Amino acid sequence: MTLQTMTFIVVGATFALYIGIAIWSRAATTGEFYVAGKGIHPVANGMATAADWMSAASFISMAGLIAFLGYDASVYLMGWTGGYVLLALLLAPYLRKFGKFTVPEFIGERFYSKSARLVAVICLIVASVTYVIGQMKGVGVAFGRFLEVPFEVGVLVGMAIVFFYAVLGGMKGITYTQIAQYCVLIFAYTIPAIFIALNLTGNPIPQLGLGSEMADGSGVHLLDRLDQVIMDLGFPAYTAQKGSTLNISLLTLSLMIGTAGLPHVIVRFFTVPKVSDARSSAGWALVFIAILYTTAPAVGAMARLNLMQTIQTGEIGSPAGNLVYADRPEWFKNWETTGLLQFEDKNGDGRIQYYNDGNADFAAKAESYGWKGNEMTKVDRDIMVLANPEIANLPNWVIALVAAGGLAAALSTAAGLLLAIASAISHDVVKGMVAPNISEKGELLASRIAMAGAILVAGYLGMNPPGFAAQVVALAFGLAAGSIFPALMMGIFNKNINREGAIAGMLAGLLSTLVYIFWFKGWFFVPGTEMAANTPDNWFMGISPESFGAVGALLNFVTATLVSKVTAAPPEHIQHLVEDIRVPKGAAAAVDH
């Protein structure tokens, strides 16, 4: 059976499962649409949260980052998992105890202000829309390769699937669909990793294979072999730190607090019956996430080694040192058709030279070989996980399973994000501000219309993304870190922060982060010069746009505190509300909603 036929069968079966679940679990009330009726078991909610969380960035792009950045990409592992610890300890139980549907609703009531609620809606939409771009990019990449359709067609198909089960089922349908999607994506990620670890090291456990000796009997460890292969081609050592310590630290912090501030993740803790279940859900989510996140370093390293060894077939610089382009393997041809892998024969020798021509010392050496520059003009990082099984010559059913897993990861997170956007518009803007007397049926209709509109916007932006999936997602985390997380923390733990302070803080964090991102991504410049300012030499104190969310959060905290000190204190009943949120069940007059 051909790969395309196998892929159609596997992907089609998973899509039929998702649609069947959506029909079975159709939301009939706003409570079911927004928070699944608050009746989801903690273990099931943990699994759904993991799927909601492990997006195209986690499944498709994170291992690609690790493959090309090596040691420096460990910040994504630390930041994205560490954020769940913050979420479990500092936010989830308290927000569940407050008992509302959305993050903006909490901020509006805690800071006794519709204006604060509106600012929170704006922050939520900006962060969520930025995040969903990466998911749609991942959908397009997966469809474009495995179903052999144009990237844009892949995005449109993904939009249609998400539209069906998200609009129909709301949070109730999304939750049960995400449980199925978690099972699909985790099998799709780990099974190929086991195969490849066995091939390269003889160890079936990828996490252990990463530190094992090669199976070729050379006695060389896998990471040592990878270091040597890429250093021989002028690239920095895979295991060496390449970025500044300040930037790495800020990026880790930005990803951590961005994780804890993402509305589509936070809202999942409103779906469980009790406050204690919210904390339990966060713990289970971390367990389910760890299965993939501890596997990702091995997947990234092995993918990079397989890629380099495929192209570099012999001694560097020798006549037989590079792969003859006409003899390139089938996987290479397949990915070329997507436009995500591109070759240019710069010296006309018919062989592929893939090396770091930005390294002056090695470039001079390469010139003596007759090489005219790096001929792999494009190797999109987002293809590494999807291409890895093909590079390793795994069976077609494994490759098809990876395609289904990548789509499951992208679609599950896209659905959660779109629901967060739709809920903010329908519940916080329409019902909370514009039409407070709207009927439940009318609010449900408004939610579905908002969801449809959000899907259209997400699809357009997914077809025109400003970067690769994990890069775009990192920007979304920075926006959430700079705007939403500080407001939630101060709302729960500081009774002296008032509405003026909260509004000023959120705006300061959001705008400073947006301006920094737009400036250093070059989006304020003439089209065609987008990356002009996006280099470490131009960044303020060497802080990358993806790392600035932590600075934005600091500005948010400082601004809110200073403004609150020079304006009227919050009303007494609000201060009591803050104290009551933090009182454990059974103490004083605390109520477990």
LUMKOLGU-561439 format. One line per field, with one value per residue (C-alpha): residue number from 0; residue in three letters; x, y, z. Coordinates in Angstrom, 1 decimal. Each point is the difference from the previous one (the first is absolute). Layout:
// residues N
seq	(NUM,...)
type	(ALA,...)
x	(X,...)
y	(Y,...)
z	(Z,...)
This chain:
// residues 593
seq	(0,1,2,3,4,5,6,7,8,9,10,11,12,13,14,15,16,17,18,19,20,21,22,23,24,25,26,27,28,29,30,31,32,33,34,35,36,37,38,39,40,41,42,43,44,45,46,47,48,49,50,51,52,53,54,55,56,57,58,59,60,61,62,63,64,65,66,67,68,69,70,71,72,73,74,75,76,77,78,79,80,81,82,83,84,85,86,87,88,89,90,91,92,93,94,95,96,97,98,99,100,101,102,103,104,105,106,107,108,109,110,111,112,113,114,115,116,117,118,119,120,121,122,123,124,125,126,127,128,129,130,131,132,133,134,135,136,137,138,139,140,141,142,143,144,145,146,147,148,149,150,151,152,153,154,155,156,157,158,159,160,161,162,163,164,165,166,167,168,169,170,171,172,173,174,175,176,177,178,179,180,181,182,183,184,185,186,187,188,189,190,191,192,193,194,195,196,197,198,199,200,201,202,203,204,205,206,207,208,209,210,211,212,213,214,215,216,217,218,219,220,221,222,223,224,225,226,227,228,229,230,231,232,233,234,235,236,237,238,239,240,241,242,243,244,245,246,247,248,249,250,251,252,253,254,255,256,257,258,259,260,261,262,263,264,265,266,267,268,269,270,271,272,273,274,275,276,277,278,279,280,281,282,283,284,285,286,287,288,289,290,291,292,293,294,295,296,297,298,299,300,301,302,303,304,305,306,307,308,309,310,311,312,313,314,315,316,317,318,319,320,321,322,323,324,325,326,327,328,329,330,331,332,333,334,335,336,337,338,339,340,341,342,343,344,345,346,347,348,349,350,351,352,353,354,355,356,357,358,359,360,361,362,363,364,365,366,367,368,369,370,371,372,373,374,375,376,377,378,379,380,381,382,383,384,385,386,387,388,389,390,391,392,393,394,395,396,397,398,399,400,401,402,403,404,405,406,407,408,409,410,411,412,413,414,415,416,417,418,419,420,421,422,423,424,425,426,427,428,429,430,431,432,433,434,435,436,437,438,439,440,441,442,443,444,445,446,447,448,449,450,451,452,453,454,455,456,457,458,459,460,461,462,463,464,465,466,467,468,469,470,471,472,473,474,475,476,477,478,479,480,481,482,483,484,485,486,487,488,489,490,491,492,493,494,495,496,497,498,499,500,501,502,503,504,505,506,507,508,509,510,511,512,513,514,515,516,517,518,519,520,521,522,523,524,525,526,527,528,529,530,531,532,533,534,535,536,537,538,539,540,541,542,543,544,545,546,547,548,549,550,551,552,553,554,555,556,557,558,559,560,561,562,563,564,565,566,567,568,569,570,571,572,573,574,575,576,577,578,579,580,581,582,583,584,585,586,587,588,589,590,591,592)
type	(MET,THR,LEU,GLN,THR,MET,THR,PHE,ILE,VAL,VAL,GLY,ALA,THR,PHE,ALA,LEU,TYR,ILE,GLY,ILE,ALA,ILE,TRP,SER,ARG,ALA,ALA,THR,THR,GLY,GLU,PHE,TYR,VAL,ALA,GLY,LYS,GLY,ILE,HIS,PRO,VAL,ALA,ASN,GLY,MET,ALA,THR,ALA,ALA,ASP,TRP,MET,SER,ALA,ALA,SER,PHE,ILE,SER,MET,ALA,GLY,LEU,ILE,ALA,PHE,LEU,GLY,TYR,ASP,ALA,SER,VAL,TYR,LEU,MET,GLY,TRP,THR,GLY,GLY,TYR,VAL,LEU,LEU,ALA,LEU,LEU,LEU,ALA,PRO,TYR,LEU,ARG,LYS,PHE,GLY,LYS,PHE,THR,VAL,PRO,GLU,PHE,ILE,GLY,GLU,ARG,PHE,TYR,SER,LYS,SER,ALA,ARG,LEU,VAL,ALA,VAL,ILE,CYS,LEU,ILE,VAL,ALA,SER,VAL,THR,TYR,VAL,ILE,GLY,GLN,MET,LYS,GLY,VAL,GLY,VAL,ALA,PHE,GLY,ARG,PHE,LEU,GLU,VAL,PRO,PHE,GLU,VAL,GLY,VAL,LEU,VAL,GLY,MET,ALA,ILE,VAL,PHE,PHE,TYR,ALA,VAL,LEU,GLY,GLY,MET,LYS,GLY,ILE,THR,TYR,THR,GLN,ILE,ALA,GLN,TYR,CYS,VAL,LEU,ILE,PHE,ALA,TYR,THR,ILE,PRO,ALA,ILE,PHE,ILE,ALA,LEU,ASN,LEU,THR,GLY,ASN,PRO,ILE,PRO,GLN,LEU,GLY,LEU,GLY,SER,GLU,MET,ALA,ASP,GLY,SER,GLY,VAL,HIS,LEU,LEU,ASP,ARG,LEU,ASP,GLN,VAL,ILE,MET,ASP,LEU,GLY,PHE,PRO,ALA,TYR,THR,ALA,GLN,LYS,GLY,SER,THR,LEU,ASN,ILE,SER,LEU,LEU,THR,LEU,SER,LEU,MET,ILE,GLY,THR,ALA,GLY,LEU,PRO,HIS,VAL,ILE,VAL,ARG,PHE,PHE,THR,VAL,PRO,LYS,VAL,SER,ASP,ALA,ARG,SER,SER,ALA,GLY,TRP,ALA,LEU,VAL,PHE,ILE,ALA,ILE,LEU,TYR,THR,THR,ALA,PRO,ALA,VAL,GLY,ALA,MET,ALA,ARG,LEU,ASN,LEU,MET,GLN,THR,ILE,GLN,THR,GLY,GLU,ILE,GLY,SER,PRO,ALA,GLY,ASN,LEU,VAL,TYR,ALA,ASP,ARG,PRO,GLU,TRP,PHE,LYS,ASN,TRP,GLU,THR,THR,GLY,LEU,LEU,GLN,PHE,GLU,ASP,LYS,ASN,GLY,ASP,GLY,ARG,ILE,GLN,TYR,TYR,ASN,ASP,GLY,ASN,ALA,ASP,PHE,ALA,ALA,LYS,ALA,GLU,SER,TYR,GLY,TRP,LYS,GLY,ASN,GLU,MET,THR,LYS,VAL,ASP,ARG,ASP,ILE,MET,VAL,LEU,ALA,ASN,PRO,GLU,ILE,ALA,ASN,LEU,PRO,ASN,TRP,VAL,ILE,ALA,LEU,VAL,ALA,ALA,GLY,GLY,LEU,ALA,ALA,ALA,LEU,SER,THR,ALA,ALA,GLY,LEU,LEU,LEU,ALA,ILE,ALA,SER,ALA,ILE,SER,HIS,ASP,VAL,VAL,LYS,GLY,MET,VAL,ALA,PRO,ASN,ILE,SER,GLU,LYS,GLY,GLU,LEU,LEU,ALA,SER,ARG,ILE,ALA,MET,ALA,GLY,ALA,ILE,LEU,VAL,ALA,GLY,TYR,LEU,GLY,MET,ASN,PRO,PRO,GLY,PHE,ALA,ALA,GLN,VAL,VAL,ALA,LEU,ALA,PHE,GLY,LEU,ALA,ALA,GLY,SER,ILE,PHE,PRO,ALA,LEU,MET,MET,GLY,ILE,PHE,ASN,LYS,ASN,ILE,ASN,ARG,GLU,GLY,ALA,ILE,ALA,GLY,MET,LEU,ALA,GLY,LEU,LEU,SER,THR,LEU,VAL,TYR,ILE,PHE,TRP,PHE,LYS,GLY,TRP,PHE,PHE,VAL,PRO,GLY,THR,GLU,MET,ALA,ALA,ASN,THR,PRO,ASP,ASN,TRP,PHE,MET,GLY,ILE,SER,PRO,GLU,SER,PHE,GLY,ALA,VAL,GLY,ALA,LEU,LEU,ASN,PHE,VAL,THR,ALA,THR,LEU,VAL,SER,LYS,VAL,THR,ALA,ALA,PRO,PRO,GLU,HIS,ILE,GLN,HIS,LEU,VAL,GLU,ASP,ILE,ARG,VAL,PRO,LYS,GLY,ALA,ALA,ALA,ALA,VAL,ASP,HIS)
x	(0.0,1.4,0.8,-2.6,-2.7,1.0,0.1,-3.5,-1.3,1.7,-0.7,-3.6,-0.7,1.2,-2.1,-3.0,0.6,0.2,-3.2,-1.8,1.0,-1.2,-3.4,-0.3,1.0,-1.8,-0.3,-3.6,0.6,2.5,1.5,0.7,1.4,2.3,1.1,-1.5,-2.5,2.8,-0.3,3.3,2.0,3.5,1.9,-2.1,0.4,3.8,0.2,-2.2,2.2,3.1,-1.4,-1.2,3.5,2.1,-0.5,1.6,2.8,0.6,-0.6,1.3,2.3,1.6,2.1,0.9,1.3,1.9,1.4,1.5,0.6,1.2,0.7,-1.6,-3.4,-0.1,-1.7,-3.2,0.0,0.6,-2.3,-3.0,0.0,1.1,-3.0,-2.3,1.5,-0.7,-3.5,-0.7,1.3,-0.9,-3.0,-2.1,-1.7,-0.7,-1.5,-2.1,-1.2,-1.0,-2.4,-0.3,0.0,2.9,3.2,-1.3,-3.0,2.2,2.1,-3.2,-1.5,3.2,0.9,-3.7,0.2,-1.4,3.0,2.4,-2.1,0.2,3.8,0.3,-2.1,2.3,3.1,-1.6,-0.9,3.5,1.8,-2.4,-0.1,3.8,0.0,-2.5,2.1,2.6,-2.7,-1.3,3.6,0.5,-3.3,1.1,3.5,-1.5,-2.7,2.3,2.4,-2.0,-3.2,2.0,-2.1,1.2,0.8,-3.1,-2.3,1.3,-0.9,-3.5,-0.6,1.2,-2.3,-3.0,0.7,0.5,-3.1,-2.1,0.9,0.8,-3.1,-2.3,1.3,1.6,2.1,-1.9,0.7,3.5,0.9,-1.0,1.5,3.3,0.1,-0.1,2.6,2.4,-0.1,0.7,2.8,1.9,0.0,1.0,2.9,1.4,-0.3,2.3,2.4,0.3,0.7,2.7,1.6,0.3,1.5,2.6,0.9,-1.7,-1.8,-3.8,-0.5,0.7,0.7,2.8,1.1,0.9,2.9,0.9,2.7,-0.6,-1.2,2.7,2.6,2.2,-0.4,-0.8,-3.0,-2.8,0.4,3.8,-0.6,-2.5,2.4,2.8,-2.1,-1.4,3.3,1.8,-2.5,0.7,-3.0,0.4,0.0,-3.5,0.5,1.6,-1.8,-0.2,-2.3,0.6,-0.8,-2.2,-2.1,-0.3,-1.2,-2.5,-1.4,-0.4,-1.8,-2.1,-1.2,-0.7,-2.2,-1.4,-1.1,-1.7,-1.7,-1.5,-3.8,-0.8,2.0,-1.3,-3.6,0.5,0.1,-3.5,-1.4,0.6,-2.5,2.1,2.9,2.2,-0.7,1.6,3.3,-0.2,-0.8,3.2,2.0,-1.4,0.5,3.7,0.3,-1.5,2.0,3.3,-0.4,0.5,2.3,2.6,-0.1,0.5,3.8,0.7,-2.3,1.7,3.6,-0.7,-1.8,3.0,2.4,-2.1,-0.3,3.7,1.1,-2.4,1.5,3.6,0.9,3.8,3.0,-0.6,1.6,0.7,-1.6,-2.4,-0.6,-3.4,-3.2,-0.6,-3.1,-1.4,0.3,-1.8,-2.4,-3.7,-0.8,2.2,-2.0,-3.3,0.9,1.4,-3.5,-1.3,2.5,1.2,3.2,2.0,3.3,2.0,3.1,2.2,3.2,-1.5,1.6,-3.3,0.7,-1.6,2.2,-1.7,2.3,0.1,1.2,-0.5,3.1,2.9,2.7,-2.0,-1.2,3.7,0.6,-3.1,1.1,3.2,-2.3,-1.7,-3.2,-1.8,-2.2,-2.6,-2.2,-2.8,-1.6,-3.1,-0.4,-3.2,0.3,-3.6,0.6,2.4,-2.4,-2.2,2.9,2.0,-1.9,0.5,3.7,0.4,-1.9,-2.7,-3.2,-2.7,-2.5,2.4,0.4,-3.8,-0.4,2.4,-2.0,-3.2,1.8,1.2,-3.5,-1.4,2.4,-0.7,-3.8,-0.4,1.8,-1.6,-3.4,0.8,1.4,-3.0,-2.4,1.9,-0.3,-3.7,-0.8,1.7,-2.0,-3.4,0.1,2.2,-0.8,-3.5,-1.6,2.3,-0.1,-2.2,-3.1,-0.1,-3.6,0.7,-1.6,2.0,-1.0,1.1,3.3,0.7,-0.7,2.3,2.7,-0.3,0.1,3.1,1.6,-0.6,1.4,3.1,0.6,-0.1,2.6,2.2,-0.1,1.0,2.9,1.0,0.5,2.1,2.0,2.8,2.3,0.3,-2.6,2.0,1.4,-3.6,-1.2,2.9,-1.2,-3.5,1.5,1.8,-3.2,-1.8,2.9,0.1,-3.7,-2.2,2.2,0.9,-3.6,-1.1,2.8,-0.7,-3.7,0.4,2.9,-0.1,-3.2,1.4,0.2,-3.0,-1.7,2.1,3.2,-1.2,-1.0,3.2,2.1,-1.6,0.3,3.6,0.9,-1.9,1.1,3.7,0.1,-1.8,2.2,3.2,-1.2,-1.1,3.2,2.5,-1.9,0.3,-3.8,0.2,2.4,-0.5,-1.2,2.9,2.2,-2.0,3.1,2.2,-0.1,-0.5,3.6,1.6,2.2,-3.0,-2.1,-0.2,2.6,-0.1,-3.6,-1.8,-3.7,-1.0,1.6,-1.4,-3.3,1.8,1.1,-3.6,-1.2,2.4,-1.3,-3.6,0.7,1.9,-2.6,-3.0,1.7,1.0,-3.4,-1.9,2.0,-1.0,-3.7,-2.8,0.2,-2.3,-3.4,-0.1,-2.2,2.6,2.8,-2.1,-0.7,3.8,0.6,-2.9,1.4,3.2,-1.6,0.1,-3.3,-1.3,1.7,-2.0,-2.9,1.6,-2.3,1.0,-2.0)
y	(0.0,3.4,2.6,2.4,-2.7,-1.0,3.7,0.6,-3.1,0.9,3.7,-0.6,-2.4,2.5,2.8,-2.3,-0.7,3.8,0.8,-2.9,1.2,3.5,-1.2,-2.2,2.8,2.9,3.0,0.9,2.7,2.9,-1.9,-3.0,2.2,2.1,-2.5,-3.4,0.3,-0.2,-3.7,-1.3,-2.5,1.3,-2.8,0.5,3.8,-0.5,-2.0,2.6,2.8,-1.8,-0.2,3.6,1.0,-2.2,1.9,-0.1,1.8,-2.9,-2.8,1.4,2.9,-0.5,-3.0,2.0,2.8,-2.5,-1.5,3.2,2.0,-2.9,1.0,3.4,-1.5,-1.6,3.2,-1.1,-3.2,1.8,2.9,-1.8,-2.7,2.3,2.2,-2.8,-0.1,3.7,-0.6,-2.8,1.8,3.6,0.3,-3.1,-0.7,3.7,0.8,-3.2,1.1,3.3,-2.0,2.1,-1.0,2.1,1.8,3.5,-0.7,-0.6,3.1,2.1,-1.0,0.0,3.5,1.1,1.5,-0.7,1.9,-2.5,-2.8,1.5,0.5,-3.7,-1.0,1.9,-1.6,-3.4,0.4,1.4,-2.9,-2.7,1.2,0.0,-3.5,-1.4,1.2,-2.7,-2.7,0.8,0.1,-3.5,-1.3,1.4,-1.6,-3.5,0.1,1.4,-2.9,-3.1,0.7,1.6,3.2,3.6,1.5,2.4,-2.9,-1.8,3.1,0.1,-3.7,0.6,3.0,-2.1,-2.8,2.3,2.0,-3.1,-1.4,3.2,2.0,-3.0,-1.3,3.0,-0.9,-3.2,-1.3,1.4,-1.7,-3.5,0.5,1.1,-3.2,-1.9,2.3,-0.4,-3.8,0.5,2.5,-1.8,-3.3,1.9,1.7,-2.9,-2.9,1.5,1.1,-3.6,-1.2,2.6,-0.4,-3.8,0.7,2.4,-1.3,-3.3,1.4,0.0,2.8,3.3,1.9,-2.5,-0.3,3.7,-0.8,-3.4,-1.2,-0.3,-3.5,-0.1,-1.4,3.1,0.6,3.7,1.5,1.4,3.6,-0.2,-1.3,2.8,2.7,-1.3,-0.2,3.5,1.6,-1.5,2.0,3.3,0.0,0.6,-3.1,-1.3,-0.3,3.4,3.1,2.5,2.8,2.4,-1.1,3.0,-0.7,-3.7,0.8,2.6,-2.3,-2.8,2.3,1.5,-3.5,-1.0,2.9,0.1,-3.6,0.9,2.9,-1.6,0.3,-3.1,-2.1,1.8,-0.4,-3.8,0.2,1.4,-3.3,-2.2,-0.4,1.2,2.2,-2.9,-1.6,3.1,-0.6,-3.8,0.8,2.1,-2.9,-2.5,2.4,0.3,-3.9,-0.3,2.9,-1.4,-3.2,2.1,2.6,-2.5,-1.6,3.2,0.4,-3.4,0.5,3.3,-1.2,-3.2,1.9,2.4,-2.9,-1.9,3.1,0.8,-3.6,-0.3,2.9,-0.5,-3.4,0.0,2.0,3.7,1.6,-3.2,-0.6,-2.5,2.0,1.3,-1.5,0.1,2.1,-2.4,-2.9,1.8,-2.2,-0.1,1.9,2.9,0.2,-0.1,2.9,2.0,0.0,1.9,2.8,-0.6,-1.6,1.7,-0.7,2.2,-1.4,3.1,-1.6,-2.2,-3.3,-1.8,-0.7,1.5,2.2,0.6,2.0,3.2,2.6,2.7,-1.4,2.0,-2.6,-2.9,2.1,0.5,-3.7,-0.8,2.3,-2.1,-3.0,1.8,0.7,3.2,0.2,-2.0,-1.6,-1.0,3.4,-1.0,-2.6,0.9,-1.0,-1.0,-3.0,-1.8,-2.1,-0.8,-0.8,-2.0,-3.3,0.3,0.8,-3.1,-2.2,-1.0,-1.8,2.0,-0.6,1.7,3.0,0.2,-0.1,2.9,2.1,-0.8,0.9,3.3,0.9,-1.1,2.3,3.0,-0.4,-0.7,3.2,2.1,-1.1,1.0,3.4,0.7,-0.8,2.4,2.7,-0.7,-0.1,3.3,1.6,-1.5,-0.3,2.9,2.5,-0.8,-1.2,1.8,3.4,0.4,-2.1,-1.1,-1.3,-2.2,-3.5,-3.1,-1.1,3.4,-0.2,-3.5,1.2,3.0,-2.4,-2.1,3.0,1.3,-3.4,0.0,3.5,-1.0,-3.0,2.1,2.5,-2.9,-1.7,3.2,0.6,-3.6,0.3,3.1,-0.8,2.3,-2.9,-3.7,-1.5,-0.1,3.6,1.4,-1.9,1.3,3.5,-0.9,-1.1,3.3,1.9,-2.1,0.3,3.8,0.7,-2.8,-1.8,3.0,1.1,-3.4,-0.2,3.4,-0.7,-3.1,1.0,3.8,1.5,3.5,0.0,2.1,0.3,2.9,-1.9,-3.2,1.8,2.0,-3.1,-2.1,2.7,0.7,-3.7,-0.6,3.1,-0.2,-3.7,0.7,3.0,-2.0,-3.0,2.2,2.1,-2.8,-2.4,2.8,0.4,3.8,0.0,-0.2,-3.4,-2.1,1.2,-1.8,-1.5,3.1,0.7,-3.5,-0.8,-0.3,3.0,2.2,-1.4,2.1,-1.6,-3.1,-0.7,-1.8,0.8,-3.4,0.8,3.4,-1.3,-0.2,3.6,0.9,-1.8,2.0,3.2,-1.2,-0.7,3.3,2.1,-1.6,0.4,3.7,1.0,-1.8,1.9,3.4,-0.8,-1.0,-3.4,-2.8,-0.2,-1.9,-2.8,-0.6,-0.3,-2.5,-1.9,-0.3,-1.3,-2.5,-1.4,-1.1,-1.5,-3.8,-1.8,-0.5,3.1,3.1,0.5,-1.3,-1.7,-2.7,1.0)
z	(0.0,-1.0,2.6,-1.3,0.2,3.5,1.1,-1.4,1.9,3.4,-0.1,-1.3,2.8,2.7,-1.6,0.0,3.7,0.8,-1.9,1.6,3.5,-0.9,-1.1,3.2,2.3,-1.5,2.4,0.8,2.6,0.5,3.0,-2.2,-2.8,2.3,2.7,-0.9,2.8,2.6,0.1,-1.5,2.1,1.0,-1.9,-3.1,0.3,0.5,-3.3,-1.8,1.4,-1.2,-3.5,0.2,1.1,-2.3,-3.2,-3.4,1.7,2.4,-2.4,-3.3,0.8,3.4,-1.1,-3.1,2.2,2.1,-3.2,-1.2,3.2,2.2,3.6,-0.3,-0.9,3.4,1.2,-1.8,2.0,3.3,-0.6,-1.3,2.6,2.9,-0.8,1.0,3.4,0.4,-1.3,2.4,3.0,-0.6,-2.2,-0.8,3.4,0.7,-3.3,0.2,3.4,-1.4,-2.2,-3.1,-3.7,-1.4,1.0,-1.0,2.2,3.0,-0.8,-0.5,3.4,2.0,-1.2,0.1,-3.5,-3.5,-1.4,1.7,-1.5,-3.4,0.2,1.1,-3.1,-2.2,1.6,-0.3,-3.7,-0.9,1.7,-1.2,-3.6,-0.1,1.5,-2.5,-3.0,1.0,0.1,-3.4,-1.4,1.5,-1.6,-3.4,0.3,0.9,-2.7,-2.6,0.2,0.9,-2.0,-2.8,-0.2,0.1,3.4,-0.3,-0.8,3.1,2.2,-1.5,0.7,3.6,0.4,-1.2,2.5,3.0,-1.0,0.1,3.4,1.8,-1.1,0.5,3.3,1.8,3.0,0.6,-3.5,0.0,3.3,-1.1,-3.5,1.7,2.0,-3.2,-1.6,2.9,-0.5,-3.8,0.4,2.8,-1.9,-3.1,1.7,2.1,-2.4,-2.7,2.7,1.3,-3.6,-0.6,3.4,-0.7,-3.4,1.2,3.5,0.5,3.0,-0.4,2.6,-1.8,3.2,0.7,-3.6,-0.1,2.5,-1.5,-2.3,-3.7,-1.1,-2.7,2.5,-0.2,3.8,-0.7,1.8,-2.1,1.2,-0.6,-3.5,-0.7,1.4,-2.2,-3.2,0.2,1.3,-3.1,-2.1,1.8,2.3,3.7,2.3,0.6,3.7,0.5,1.3,-2.8,1.3,2.8,3.6,0.5,-3.1,0.8,3.5,-1.1,-2.7,2.5,2.4,-2.8,-1.1,3.6,0.9,-3.4,0.4,3.3,-1.6,-3.1,0.1,-2.0,2.5,3.1,-1.1,0.1,3.8,0.1,-1.4,3.1,2.8,3.0,0.9,1.0,-3.4,-1.7,1.7,-0.7,-3.7,-0.2,1.4,-2.4,-2.9,0.9,0.1,-3.4,-1.4,1.4,-2.2,-3.1,1.4,1.3,-3.4,-2.0,0.6,-1.4,-3.0,-0.8,0.3,-2.0,-2.7,-0.4,-0.1,-2.6,-2.2,0.1,-0.6,-2.9,-1.8,1.1,-1.3,0.4,1.1,-0.2,-3.0,-1.8,-3.5,1.5,3.2,-1.0,-1.2,-3.8,-0.5,-2.6,2.4,2.9,1.9,-0.5,3.2,-1.3,-3.2,1.9,2.3,-2.9,-1.5,3.0,-0.3,3.5,-1.1,-2.9,-1.7,-2.4,-1.8,0.4,-1.4,-2.6,1.3,0.4,3.7,3.1,2.2,3.3,2.4,2.0,-2.5,2.7,1.7,-1.5,0.8,-1.4,-3.0,-1.0,0.4,-2.1,-2.8,-0.4,-0.6,-2.8,2.0,-0.8,3.1,1.9,-2.6,2.4,-0.4,2.1,2.7,1.9,3.6,0.1,-2.2,2.2,2.1,-3.0,-2.3,2.6,-0.5,-3.7,0.3,2.3,-2.5,2.4,-1.2,-1.7,2.8,2.5,-2.4,-0.4,3.8,0.4,-2.5,2.0,3.3,-1.4,-1.1,3.3,1.9,-2.2,-0.1,3.8,0.9,-2.8,1.3,3.6,-1.1,-2.2,2.8,2.3,-2.6,-0.7,3.7,0.6,-2.8,0.8,3.8,1.0,-2.8,-1.2,3.3,2.4,-1.7,-3.1,0.8,3.6,-0.3,-3.0,0.3,0.4,-3.5,-1.4,1.8,-1.3,-3.5,0.5,1.2,-3.1,-2.3,1.9,-0.4,-3.7,-0.4,2.1,-2.2,-3.2,1.5,1.2,-3.4,-1.8,2.4,-0.1,-3.8,0.5,3.2,1.3,0.9,0.6,2.4,3.3,-0.7,-0.4,3.1,2.1,-0.9,1.2,3.3,0.3,-0.5,2.6,2.4,-0.3,0.3,1.5,2.5,2.2,0.1,1.2,2.6,1.4,-0.1,2.2,2.3,0.4,1.3,-0.4,-3.8,-1.2,-3.4,-1.2,0.9,-1.7,-3.2,-0.2,0.7,-2.7,-2.6,1.0,-0.3,-3.2,-1.9,1.1,-1.1,-3.3,-0.9,0.8,-2.1,-2.9,0.0,0.2,-2.3,-2.5,-0.5,0.2,-3.0,-3.7,-1.3,-0.9,2.8,2.8,1.6,-0.2,3.7,1.3,0.9,3.4,-0.7,-0.4,2.9,3.2,2.4,-2.2,0.9,-2.9,-0.9,1.3,3.4,0.6,1.6,3.3,-0.2,-1.0,3.1,2.2,-1.5,0.6,3.7,0.6,-1.8,1.7,3.4,-0.5,-1.4,2.8,2.6,-1.4,-0.6,2.2,1.8,-1.2,1.8,3.2,-1.4,-2.8,2.6,1.9,-3.3,-0.6,3.5,-0.4,-3.3,1.8,3.1,-0.1,0.0,3.5,1.4,0.9,-2.4,-3.2,-2.4,-2.5,-3.0)
